[in-house]
């Protein structure tokens, strides 16, 4: 596949060429996402398009659906397949 065809394919898979918030350049990075469901919390490492100017993160539709599934499992306390990594605490300000 030549360079022009690759660029065309990449543009088709990315909904934004520039950051929709500030117009900055986007780059793909692996990021940590914190999800809450009820009183439970999960941390995921996922790929996102991240703005190099303002830090806005853009996730694919598949990843957003996965976030929703995980939040629902957290709310229902269906965490048997999740790996515990510690404890969370609430501290008064």
Helices and strands as residue ranges (DSSP letters): H 3-13, E 26-37, E 40-51, E 57-58, H 61-75
